[in-house]
Amino acid sequence: MSQDDCAYQFVDLPYFAALDPRVAVAGQLAPEHMALLRSAGFASVINNRPDGEGGPHQPSSAQMQQAAASAGLHYVHQPVVSTHMTSEDVQRFHEHLALLPKPVLAFCRSGARCMRLFQG
């Protein structure tokens, strides 16, 4: 997919990958990335990482939600444990995608979990 096909700009983030013109994934984000996402054209963020999964240095969902709100982004926390992903997790992820303003950036530790949720 070329950058011209996307409703957002490509962003220099860990493991950033465009999945389609309205959805991209990335690895763990920090609160300061939210303004960057907004300026790149994103309207919403889905956090698929459980709080504390990466240890005490991982930003909490509350911190990420506050930063997203400050940047003008919609935010959803849908924690999914990658080794215990269910069909219900996939269905819920797609429900979020259907309802959230586009484009959407979903993130987890490496982006792989989000990609698996997207692919169903």
PyMOL commands that set and color helices and strands:
alter all, ss='L'
color gray80, all
select helices_A, chain A and resi 3-5+33-39+61-71+82-84+87-99+112-119
alter helices_A, ss='H'
color red, helices_A
select strands_A, chain A and resi 17-20+23-26+44-47+74-77+104-107
alter strands_A, ss='S'
color yellow, strands_A
deselect
rebuild
show_as cartoon
